[in-house]
Amino acid sequence: RRVRPCPAEGGTSNPSKRHRERLNRELERLAGLLPFPQEVVAGLDKLSVLRLSAGYLRAKSFFSGKGHPTAAVLLFPLKHDMYLLISSLLQALNGFVLVVTSEGLIFYSSHTIQDYLGFHQTDVMHQSVFELIHTEDQQEFRRNLHWALNPPHAPKGELSPEEGKSVGSCAVTYKLDQLPPENSSFLERSFVCRFRCLLDNSSGFLALNLQGRLKFLHGQNKKSEDGSVLPPQLALFAISTPLQPPSILQIRTKNMIFRTKHKLDFTPLACDAKGKIVLGYTEAELRMRGTGYQFIHAADMLYCAENHVRMMKTGESGLTVFRLLTKENRWKWVQANARLVYKSGQPEYIIVTQRPLLDEEGGEHLRKRSMHLPFTFATGEALLYHSAYPLPGFPDPFQNKGKTSKSKKISHNHGGRSQKNGVNSSSLLGTMMQQDNAVY
């Protein structure tokens, strides 16, 4: 990340603006120090930068307290030889590593959580685990965080963590003489909970078996109300594996999950390395095409637009299965979930997590999809598949094929509407008309 240069001495700017610029520079510098790939760091807001920085420092303190300061690099995707080894082992593992504090904060999650739940590592680090767990399973998870499986109940009328109370206020602190030895069988854990899953197309939750034990979390330097330093507290160290073993197909496709970043109108802004492999485009090529709907199959446009509207209202699109155009002019089925990222309470951009599907899977989803509009013309199928001649009063988008130089001379008014046929080039219809008939 490039840090913005300081304003020249004597520049005319008010104190609040100078303070804001100085704060932004420090946050940019802090973001550049985070051990994550550039495309991930570029999508972080200011609060996420602070949250992840705090999480990384806590993790580093834990390993330093155990006498292994270099082991902290294993927690994050650094360019390190040992990380490559650990990363390979995590990919071979049918599950992901999860460490949860006694307060219910996710102290650490391996990056492979994205392959199973669809959430990126940066989405969950230093967040409440109860936001991911099914409401009916939250009490079971809370029980397993307590060494005696008997957590104190919140007083009557008090809000639980998932209802808005801070997770830290529900933590129970122990003295070391109140706990069994760390290698005691009392601290072993094996239980099942349902976690939110962005990749699931049925219930939206995935049942996971968490197997591990409670261990002391060293190096956190937490203090009690009177200011005295608390001893290390217990945290759950577990491996989370799906109850149902993955199929060969799921094993093949889970490593190709990719993320894209878009403007609020779905114009592409960025794409991670896996997305460039799946689609074949560079980021510059994605941005050159204009609206993101130009990459979507005409028969899927209204279906995607409906979920786009839902996301703008609720913050999340839900699972959406559609076809994307690759650089080789082939259609690739993907299963996607889009969500809004907010800044200062206002939506700023869209992050989409996408998983490639086989043509057979995509075709099955297409058959199940209910058609909300009775006319196939509304989806573009009539124009591209069933109409041999242009319909009366409707322009033929392919009549000038091979005459691109002439089409470029068509003038546009300020609203982006062609004066020749009155179709807005940025509308769904205009986008569909700009797609090349040859790709069908």
N, C-alpha and C positions, 0 to 999 in steps of 0.2 A: 504494500500500500504506500502511495506517495503522500507524505505529510505536506500539508499546505504551507507555503512560506509565510513567515511573520510579516505583518504590515510594516511598511517603511516608517522609520522614526519620524515623529511629527505628523503622521497621517491624521486626517480628520475622521475620528470615529468616537462614538460615545463610550463611556466606561462599560456599560452593559454589553455592548457589541464586542468590545475587546475581551471581556471576560468570557463571553460565549465562544469566541474564536479560539481563545487559549484553551478552553475546556475541550472543544472539538479536536484540537491538535493533540492534546494529551490522550483523548480517547482513541484517536486514529493510531497513535504510537503504541498504545496499550493493545489495540486490536492486532497490530502487526506483530506483537510478541506472542500472541496466542498460537499454540502448536496445532493449527488446523490448516488445511489447504486454502489457497487464496480464494477459490470460488465459494468456499463456505464462509470465510471471514467477511467477504464482500456483502453477504446477505444478512449480517448480524446488525441488529439495532443497538443503541447505546446501552440499554438495560441488559441486553444479552451479553455484551462485551464485559460489563462489570460482573454479571452473574458467573460467567465462565472463568473470569480471572480469579474470582474468589474460590470457585470450585477447584481450579488447578492448584492454587496456593495451599488449600486445605489438603489436597491429595499429596502434594510434595512434602508438607509438614508431617503427614502420616508416615511416609517412608523414611523421612529423616529421623523421626522419633524411633523408628525400628532399627536404625543404624544402617539403612540402605539408601543413601541419598540419590544414587544414580537410578534406582528402581522406579522413580517417579516418571521417567521418560516412557515407561511401558504403558502408562495409563492413556497416553494421547498419541495420535498419529504423527509422531516426529520422524524425520529422516534419520533413522538409527538402525544399525544392523540387527540389534536385539528386537526392535519393533517388528522388523520383517519376519523374524522367527515367530514372535508372539502372534502377529497378524495371521500367519499361515495356520497356526494352531487353532485360533479362534474361528477361522473359516471352516476348518475341518470339524469343529464342534457343532453338534446339532443343538444350538441354543446360543445364549449370550450371557455374559457375566453381569451381575447386578449387586451393588453394595448400597444398602439403605440404612441410614442412621436411626437411632431410637426415636427421633422426632418424626420420622417418615420422610426425610429428605433423601433424594437420590444422590449419594456421595460419589458414585461412579457407575457408569454403564459402558460396556464395550461398544465399539462402533458397529458391531454386528447386530445390534438391536434393530437397525434399519431393515435388515433382511427378514425379520420376523414380524415386527410391528409397524414398520413404515416410518417411524419417527427417527430423525437423525440424532446422533449422539448429542449434538448441541441443543436439541429441543428439550431434552429431559434432564441434563446435568443440573444439579442444585435446584431441582423442582420437587414439589410434593408428589410422592408416589401414588397417593390416593386419587390424584387427578387422572391416573391411567387405569385404575382398578374399578371393576364393576361394583356398583353400590352394595350389592348383596354379599360381596366377598371382602369388603373393606374391614369388617370386624375380625374376620379370620386372619387377615394379614396383620392387623394390629396385635392380635393375640400372639402371633409368632415372633413379633418384635420384642415381647416381654420374656425374660429368662424363665419365668415360672408359668408361662401361658395364661397369665391372669392379670391383664392390664387394668389399671384403675378406671372406673367409669366416670365419664364427665358428669358433673352435677346437673340436676334437673334444670331444664331451661337454657343450658349453656350450649352454644353451637359447637358442632363437631368440626374437625379440620376441613372436611370436604364441603362444609356449609359456610366456610368463610373464616373460621377462626385460624389463627396462625398455628402452624404445625409445631412450632417450638414450645408452645405453652402446654402441649399434651405430653411432653417428654418426662420420663421418670429417671431421676438421677440416683445412683447407688454408690455406696461405699464399697471398697474392694472386699472387705470382710463379710459383706452381705451376699456375695455371689459365689457360685461354685467355681472350681478350677476351670481354666480356659479349655482344657482338653476333656472336660466332663461330657458324658453322653447326654446330660440334661440340656446342653446347648446345641445339639444337633437338630436340624430342621428339614422336614420334607412335607410339603403341602401343595395344594392346587389353588390357583386363583385365575380369574378371567381378566385379561388386560385389553384395553382398547387397541384395535388393530386397524390401520388404514388400508391394509391389503386384503382384508376379509370382505367377501361380497355377500355374506349371508346375515350374520348377526352384528358384525362390527366389533366383535370381541374374539380373542383367541385364548383358549385355556392353556395355561402354562404350569408345569410342575417345577416348583422352586426347591432345590435340594442344596443344602449347605449347612452352615452353623453360625452361631453368634460368636463374634470375636471382638476383642477390645480395639477401639479406634484411637490410636495414639497420636500425640502431637497436635491436638486441636486447641489446647489452652483455653478451654471454656471456663467461665467464671460464674460463681453463684451470685445471689442477690447481695450478699455482704462483701463481695469483691474477692473472696478466696478462690483459688484455682481448683477446679473440679478434677477428680481423677479421670482417667480414660473410661469412656462409657462403651457399652456393647453396641454393635451394629451387625446387621444381617449380611453375610457374605454368601452368595448363592449363585448357582448356575441355573438359568431358566430355560427349560426345554419344552417344546410343544408336546401335548399329550398324544396327539396323533402323529406318527412318524411321517416325514415328508415323502412325497412321491419322487421318482426320478426326474419328472418334469419340473417339479418345484425346486429340486436341487440345481437343475441346469439354469433356471431362470432367476433364482434369487440373487445371484451375483451380478445381474445386469440391471438392477434397480437404479434409476437415475433421477436427477432433480433439475428443474428448469426454473428460471426467475422471469416474471412478466410484469409489465405495467398493468394498471387496473383494467385497461381495455383488452388485455391479453397479448399485447405486443411483446415478443420475446426480448429479453435483456441479457440473459446469461444461461449457460448450460454447462453441467459438470463434465468430467472426462468420459464417464460411461455413456452419457447421452450423446456425446460426439461420436462414439463408436457405434451406437445403435442407429443413429439417424444419418451420420456421415457428414453433417454440416460443421463448419467452424462457427464461433459466436458471431463473427462479422457477417457471415452468410445468413445466419438466422435473423439478424437485425435488418439486413438489406431488404428482406421480403415484405416488411411492413407488418400488418396485423397477423397475429398468430393463427387466425382462422384460415389463412391461405395454406396452412399445412394440414388442415383437417379435411377429411373426406366430405364431399358435399352432402351425402346422405346422413352424416353424423352432425352437421352443423347446428341445426335447431336443437337437437338433443344436448349438445355441449353448451349451447347458449342458455338453455333453460337451467342447467346446473351452474352456469356462470352467474346468472341472476340470483340463484339461491345462495351462492357463496357471498355475493355482495350484501345480502340481507342477513345471513347467519354467521358468516366468517369461514364456512367450510362447504365445499361442493358435494361431499359424499363421493362414493366410488363411481367413476365414469369410465366406460369402456368405449373406445372409438379408434379410428384409423388415422395415423400420421403419415405424411408424405416424406419419404427418405430422399436423400440426394440422388439415388439411383433411379428415381421415379417409380418406386415401389411403395405399396401401402403396408404399414406395419401396425398391427393391433397392439394397443397399450391399455393397461388398467391404471387410472390416475386418480389422485385425490389432491384437490387444490385448496389452499387456505390463505386467508388474508394475513398480512403482517402489518401491525399498526405502529404508528409513530405519533406520540403526543395525542393519543386517543383517536387519531384519524387513520384510515387505511392508506398505506403507502405503496405496497406492491404485493404481488402474488407469488407464492412458492408452490410448485407442483411436484409431487412425488409420483413417478411413473414406473410401471413394471411391464416389460414386453410380454406379449401373449403369442401363442401359436395361432395360425389362421383358423384351426378347428375350434379353439376356445373362443376366439372373436366371433366366429359365425354362430356359435351357440348363444352368445350374449345378444347378438343381433336378432336372432329368432325370438328370444324371450322379451326383447324390448317392446313395450307397448307403444303403438303409434298414436300420439295425442291428436294429430290432425288427419282427417279422413282422406286427403288428397296427397298422393305420392309426389305431385309436383312441388308441394311445399318443402320437401326434403331434397329437391334437386334431382331425384331419380328420373322424373319425366324428361327433363331437359337432357340428361346425360345418357340415359339408357333407352327410353321408350319413344322418343320423338325423332322421327326421321327428318322432319322439316321444321323450321322455326314457326312457333305459334303466332297467330295474328296478334299484332300489337305488342309483341315481346321481341326484343333484339336478339339476334343470333350471335352469341359470344364468339363463335368460331368462324364467322363469315370472312374475317380479315386475317385468317391464319396465314402466316408467311409474310404479312405486310406490317411488321412491327414498327417500321419506321414511320408508316403513315398513321398508325394508331397513336404513336407518341405525340402527334401534332394536335390531337383533340384537346381543345381548351377546356379548362375547369374553372368554375367560379370559386368564391371563397369558401363555400361549404363543402368542397370536395365532390361536387355533383357534376357529372359530365353533361355538357350542354347538348351533346348529340342525342343521347337516349334518356337523360334524366335519372340515371341510376347512380347513387352514391357509391363511390369505389370502396369506401371503408365499411359499407353495410354488409350483411351476410350475403345478400344477393350479388352485390358488386364483387365481393371476394370470390364467390363461387364462379362468377363469369370470368374472373382473371385466371382461374385454374386451366391448365393445358388439357385439352381433350385427350391427348396421347397417353396420359398416365392412367386412363381408364381402360 
